[in-house]
Amino acid sequence: MALLDRVHDAGRLVTIMGNRASHLEAEIENLKSEGDPKQLAAAHQRVTELQADNAKKMSELGEYGYRVALVYFQAQYPDLEMDSNPFTKKPEDSMVPMETRQEFGDSVPAEE
């Protein structure tokens, strides 16, 4: 249950950080119209940092979601084995030419 609470808290944190980044982007637009380059540069840097941190938190949230699903799966099927952490590199995977992190594209492939 603690893991589920942690996932929920991480989701709330991601939402809060996204809102904060949106407010800072609005502040950047306001500063652009007023014309103070130092404040604009500082606000732009902060937005960039928040967006990078938000992306990291989203990745962590996905991993927590996997762990919650794994706990439910193990409770439902106790006789089956699963990797406890599928995000680690394994020696048998080293010969397969593939990036560790793949971008996900949910678009429909073009028909040939």
VMD Tcl script that draws the C-alpha trace (Angstrom):
set ca {
  {0.00 0.00 0.00}
  {2.92 2.32 0.70}
  {4.09 1.94 -2.90}
  {0.63 2.87 -4.17}
  {0.67 5.97 -1.95}
  {4.10 6.84 -3.30}
  {2.86 6.54 -6.90}
  {-0.11 8.78 -6.07}
  {2.17 11.35 -4.41}
  {4.56 11.28 -7.39}
  {1.64 11.85 -9.74}
  {0.52 14.86 -7.70}
  {4.09 16.19 -7.71}
  {4.29 15.89 -11.50}
  {1.00 17.80 -11.84}
  {2.18 20.54 -9.48}
  {5.50 20.87 -11.29}
  {3.72 21.05 -14.64}
  {1.50 23.83 -13.33}
  {4.53 25.69 -11.98}
  {6.26 25.42 -15.36}
  {3.12 26.78 -17.04}
  {3.03 29.74 -14.67}
  {6.70 30.44 -15.35}
  {6.09 30.29 -19.10}
  {3.34 32.88 -18.64}
  {5.78 34.98 -16.63}
  {8.29 34.72 -19.49}
  {5.70 36.05 -21.92}
  {4.96 38.90 -19.52}
  {8.68 39.69 -19.17}
  {9.11 39.63 -22.95}
  {6.48 42.33 -23.26}
  {8.09 44.42 -20.48}
  {11.60 43.91 -21.84}
  {13.83 43.09 -18.79}
  {16.42 40.69 -20.25}
  {17.95 39.61 -16.90}
  {14.62 38.57 -15.42}
  {13.66 36.93 -18.71}
  {16.86 34.86 -18.78}
  {16.41 33.80 -15.13}
  {12.78 32.80 -15.68}
  {13.64 30.93 -18.88}
  {16.40 29.01 -17.08}
  {14.01 28.07 -14.27}
  {11.40 26.81 -16.76}
  {14.04 24.68 -18.47}
  {15.12 23.20 -15.13}
  {11.52 22.45 -14.11}
  {10.72 20.81 -17.44}
  {13.80 18.58 -17.16}
  {12.90 17.68 -13.57}
  {9.31 17.02 -14.61}
  {10.47 14.63 -17.35}
  {12.59 12.77 -14.80}
  {9.65 12.50 -12.39}
  {7.40 11.20 -15.18}
  {9.93 8.46 -15.90}
  {10.09 7.56 -12.20}
  {6.29 7.54 -12.05}
  {6.20 5.01 -14.89}
  {8.61 2.78 -13.00}
  {6.51 3.03 -9.82}
  {3.43 2.17 -11.83}
  {5.20 -0.94 -13.10}
  {6.09 -1.94 -9.56}
  {2.49 -1.55 -8.42}
  {1.31 -3.69 -11.34}
  {4.00 -6.27 -10.49}
  {2.79 -6.51 -6.87}
  {-0.79 -7.06 -8.04}
  {0.37 -9.63 -10.61}
  {2.42 -11.54 -8.04}
  {-0.54 -11.59 -5.65}
  {-2.80 -12.95 -8.41}
  {-0.29 -15.48 -9.79}
  {2.13 -16.44 -6.98}
  {3.59 -19.43 -8.89}
  {4.88 -17.37 -11.83}
  {8.24 -15.60 -11.81}
  {8.77 -12.04 -13.01}
  {11.79 -9.76 -13.19}
  {11.76 -7.55 -10.13}
  {13.27 -4.67 -12.12}
  {12.96 -4.81 -15.93}
  {14.76 -1.47 -16.25}
  {18.21 -2.94 -15.53}
  {20.63 -3.99 -18.25}
  {21.23 -7.75 -18.44}
  {24.26 -9.59 -19.87}
  {22.15 -11.61 -22.32}
  {20.84 -8.35 -23.77}
  {24.28 -6.93 -24.52}
  {24.50 -8.56 -27.96}
  {21.20 -7.06 -29.14}
  {21.74 -3.71 -30.93}
  {19.09 -1.55 -29.26}
  {18.92 1.70 -27.33}
  {18.21 1.38 -23.60}
  {15.47 4.01 -23.81}
  {13.22 3.93 -26.86}
  {10.89 6.79 -27.74}
  {7.29 5.63 -27.87}
  {5.28 6.50 -30.94}
  {1.60 5.68 -30.86}
  {0.87 6.89 -34.37}
  {-0.58 4.47 -36.90}
  {2.12 3.24 -39.30}
  {1.70 4.14 -42.96}
  {0.33 1.38 -45.17}
  {2.69 0.24 -47.91}
}
mol new
graphics top color blue
foreach p $ca { graphics top sphere $p radius 0.5 }
foreach p [lrange $ca 0 end-1] q [lrange $ca 1 end] { graphics top cylinder $p $q radius 0.2 }
display resetview
